[in-house]
Amino acid sequence: QSHLSPYLYCASICIAEYGRDPDIIPMLMGMFSELSAAIFAALKSPADFTSHPDVVEEFFFLAARTMAHCPEPLVLNPLLHSLLQCAAVGMKLDHRDANSGILTFLENTISYGLSLSPTTAAGAEKQAVRQALEQAVVAEGQPIVTNLAQALLGDLPAYRLDNERGSIAGVLFKLNELCPQLL
């Protein structure tokens, strides 16, 4: 196990508790950015993912909570592209809890995009957020879709075929709604 896991868990709790407070969100996003930089430095290769599944698990549960509680600043941050790339690599990890964290992050991300429906009377700002999210998913989504298909075929671990939150079926279904061109 890594020494980073407890910090990631603590940050995740902070996001869950204070992520809806507009005065605190900038500090939380700063914390998330700093932790992400540390994680990306630690997870440089697939072997690093295998050696530190606890870090992968906690990092993606942190990212999932960020998408659930204060998604807009993350969607508008270039960091989203790196998170999606990291998720694609992590999906190949044969570790139940790490896979759960990744799938939860992906499902929360796509669900947030769907909540910004273009048919609602949302303002131009919300439509810009949806557009940014769709662009990130389209740019980084093909390896994720390939991994989901490989999991269904048995070529990659498939711990959560169907689940209430964070499942292969849920991610594919919602991806089809948000960005059908990926499937």
C-alpha positions as CSV (number, residue, x, y, z in Angstrom):
1,Q,0.0,0.0,0.0
2,S,1.0,3.6,-0.6
3,H,1.2,6.5,1.8
4,L,-1.0,8.5,-0.6
5,S,-4.2,6.5,0.1
6,P,-5.2,8.1,3.4
7,Y,-4.7,11.6,2.0
8,L,-6.9,10.8,-1.0
9,Y,-9.6,9.4,1.3
10,C,-9.4,12.5,3.5
11,A,-9.7,14.8,0.4
12,S,-12.6,12.7,-0.7
13,I,-14.4,13.3,2.5
14,C,-13.6,17.1,2.3
15,I,-15.2,17.2,-1.2
16,A,-18.3,15.3,0.0
17,E,-18.7,17.6,3.0
18,Y,-17.8,21.0,1.4
19,G,-18.1,20.5,-2.3
20,R,-21.3,22.4,-2.7
21,D,-20.0,25.5,-0.9
22,P,-19.1,28.1,-3.5
23,D,-16.7,29.8,-1.2
24,I,-14.7,26.6,-0.5
25,I,-14.8,25.1,-4.0
26,P,-11.6,27.0,-5.2
27,M,-9.6,25.6,-2.3
28,L,-11.0,22.1,-2.9
29,M,-10.1,22.3,-6.6
30,G,-6.6,23.5,-5.7
31,M,-6.3,20.5,-3.4
32,F,-7.6,18.1,-6.1
33,S,-5.2,19.5,-8.7
34,E,-2.2,19.1,-6.3
35,L,-3.2,15.6,-5.4
36,S,-3.8,14.7,-9.1
37,A,-0.3,15.9,-10.0
38,A,1.2,13.7,-7.2
39,I,-0.9,10.7,-8.4
40,F,0.0,11.2,-12.1
41,A,3.7,11.3,-11.0
42,A,3.3,8.1,-9.1
43,L,1.3,6.2,-11.8
44,K,3.6,6.6,-14.7
45,S,3.2,3.0,-16.1
46,P,0.8,0.1,-16.1
47,A,3.1,-1.6,-13.6
48,D,2.6,1.4,-11.2
49,F,-1.1,0.9,-11.3
50,T,-0.6,-2.8,-10.5
51,S,1.7,-1.9,-7.6
52,H,-0.7,0.6,-6.1
53,P,-4.3,-0.4,-6.6
54,D,-5.2,1.3,-3.3
55,V,-4.1,4.6,-4.8
56,V,-6.0,4.0,-8.0
57,E,-9.1,3.1,-6.0
58,E,-9.0,6.1,-3.7
59,F,-8.0,8.6,-6.4
60,F,-10.9,7.6,-8.6
61,F,-13.4,7.6,-5.7
62,L,-12.1,11.2,-5.0
63,A,-12.6,12.1,-8.7
64,A,-16.1,10.6,-8.6
65,R,-17.0,12.6,-5.5
66,T,-15.7,15.7,-7.2
67,M,-17.9,15.1,-10.2
68,A,-20.9,14.5,-7.8
69,H,-20.4,17.5,-5.6
70,C,-18.5,20.2,-7.6
71,P,-18.4,19.1,-11.2
72,E,-18.3,22.3,-13.1
73,P,-14.8,23.5,-12.2
74,L,-13.4,20.0,-13.0
75,V,-15.1,19.8,-16.3
76,L,-13.7,23.2,-17.3
77,N,-10.2,22.2,-16.2
78,P,-7.8,20.5,-18.7
79,L,-7.2,18.0,-15.9
80,L,-10.4,16.2,-17.0
81,H,-8.6,14.9,-20.1
82,S,-5.8,13.5,-18.0
83,L,-8.3,11.9,-15.7
84,L,-10.1,10.1,-18.6
85,Q,-6.7,8.9,-20.0
86,C,-5.7,7.6,-16.5
87,A,-9.1,5.9,-16.2
88,A,-8.5,4.1,-19.5
89,V,-5.2,2.7,-18.3
90,G,-6.6,1.8,-14.8
91,M,-9.5,-0.1,-16.3
92,K,-7.1,-2.8,-17.2
93,L,-6.1,-3.4,-13.6
94,D,-7.4,-6.6,-12.1
95,H,-8.6,-5.2,-8.8
96,R,-12.2,-5.1,-7.8
97,D,-12.2,-1.8,-5.8
98,A,-9.9,0.1,-8.2
99,N,-12.3,-0.9,-11.0
100,S,-15.2,0.2,-8.9
101,G,-13.7,3.6,-8.3
102,I,-12.9,4.1,-12.0
103,L,-16.4,3.1,-13.2
104,T,-18.0,5.3,-10.5
105,F,-16.0,8.2,-11.8
106,L,-16.9,7.5,-15.4
107,E,-20.6,7.1,-14.7
108,N,-20.7,10.3,-12.5
109,T,-18.9,12.2,-15.3
110,I,-21.2,11.1,-18.0
111,S,-24.3,11.5,-15.8
112,Y,-23.3,15.1,-15.1
113,G,-23.1,15.7,-18.9
114,L,-26.6,14.2,-19.3
115,S,-27.9,16.5,-16.5
116,L,-26.9,19.5,-18.7
117,S,-29.5,18.6,-21.3
118,P,-29.3,20.8,-24.4
119,T,-33.2,20.8,-24.4
120,T,-33.5,22.4,-21.0
121,A,-33.6,26.2,-20.6
122,A,-30.1,26.2,-19.2
123,G,-28.0,29.3,-19.8
124,A,-25.2,29.7,-22.2
125,E,-22.7,29.0,-19.4
126,K,-24.2,25.5,-18.7
127,Q,-24.2,24.7,-22.4
128,A,-20.5,25.7,-22.5
129,V,-19.9,23.3,-19.7
130,R,-21.7,20.5,-21.5
131,Q,-19.8,21.2,-24.6
132,A,-16.5,21.1,-22.7
133,L,-17.4,17.7,-21.2
134,E,-18.6,16.2,-24.5
135,Q,-15.3,17.4,-26.1
136,A,-13.2,15.7,-23.4
137,V,-15.2,12.5,-23.6
138,V,-15.1,12.3,-27.4
139,A,-11.3,13.1,-27.4
140,E,-10.4,10.6,-24.7
141,G,-13.3,8.1,-24.8
142,Q,-12.4,5.6,-27.5
143,P,-9.9,3.7,-25.3
144,I,-12.5,3.6,-22.5
145,V,-15.2,2.2,-24.9
146,T,-12.7,-0.4,-26.1
147,N,-11.9,-1.4,-22.6
148,L,-15.6,-1.7,-21.7
149,A,-16.1,-3.9,-24.7
150,Q,-13.1,-6.0,-23.8
151,A,-14.5,-6.4,-20.3
152,L,-17.8,-7.6,-21.7
153,L,-15.9,-10.1,-23.9
154,G,-13.9,-11.4,-21.0
155,D,-10.6,-10.0,-22.1
156,L,-10.4,-7.5,-19.2
157,P,-11.7,-7.7,-15.6
158,A,-15.4,-7.3,-15.4
159,Y,-16.3,-7.0,-11.7
160,R,-19.3,-4.7,-12.1
161,L,-21.3,-5.6,-15.1
162,D,-24.4,-4.1,-13.6
163,N,-24.6,-2.1,-10.4
164,E,-26.6,0.8,-9.1
165,R,-23.5,3.2,-9.4
166,G,-20.5,2.6,-11.5
167,S,-21.1,-0.3,-13.8
168,I,-20.0,-1.3,-17.3
169,A,-23.6,-1.4,-18.4
170,G,-24.4,2.0,-16.8
171,V,-21.3,3.6,-18.4
172,L,-22.1,2.2,-21.8
173,F,-25.8,3.1,-21.6
174,K,-25.1,6.7,-20.6
175,L,-22.2,7.1,-23.1
176,N,-24.7,6.1,-25.8
177,E,-27.0,8.9,-24.6
178,L,-24.2,11.6,-24.3
179,C,-21.8,10.7,-27.2
180,P,-23.4,8.1,-29.4
181,Q,-20.6,8.6,-32.0
182,L,-18.2,6.7,-29.6
183,L,-20.1,3.5,-29.8
